Amino acid sequence: MLSTDVGQSAHLRTISPDRLHQIWKDLRIPANADLDPDMLRRIAEFSNAETLVWGQYAKVGDQIRIDATVEDMKRQRITPLKVAAPTEKELLQAVQQLAESVQQNLALSGDVLKELRAKS
């Protein structure tokens, strides 16, 4: 859902879930592993990614909170992102807000960002 909302472009390639699962398998990373900086670097290398986006979500009562991180491996910049949906009905809006935050934190030109927004 997030990758669709971030958008696609010739200048931005999203790693497919199948490819990501294969990388985890190749690196022998357990599904519930806490990813340390060294492991994130290895995932980036195996996927040829310059930027990683990862996170987690939690439901507390009716509220759903998403904590994400955008890490620009090339520029060594880490940006934490947080969004919350008061209820499940507002979850899609929260994911859209997260996608916009991810877009703003990508090292892309204004023209490429416009293209992403148009295709999301």
Secondary structure, DSSP 8 states (H G I E B T S, - for coil): -HHHHH--BTTB----HHHHHHHHHHTT--TT----HHHHHHHHHHHT-SEEEEEEEEEETTEEEEEEEEEETTTTEEEEEEEEESSGGGHHHHHHHHHHHHHHTS---HHHHHHHHHH-
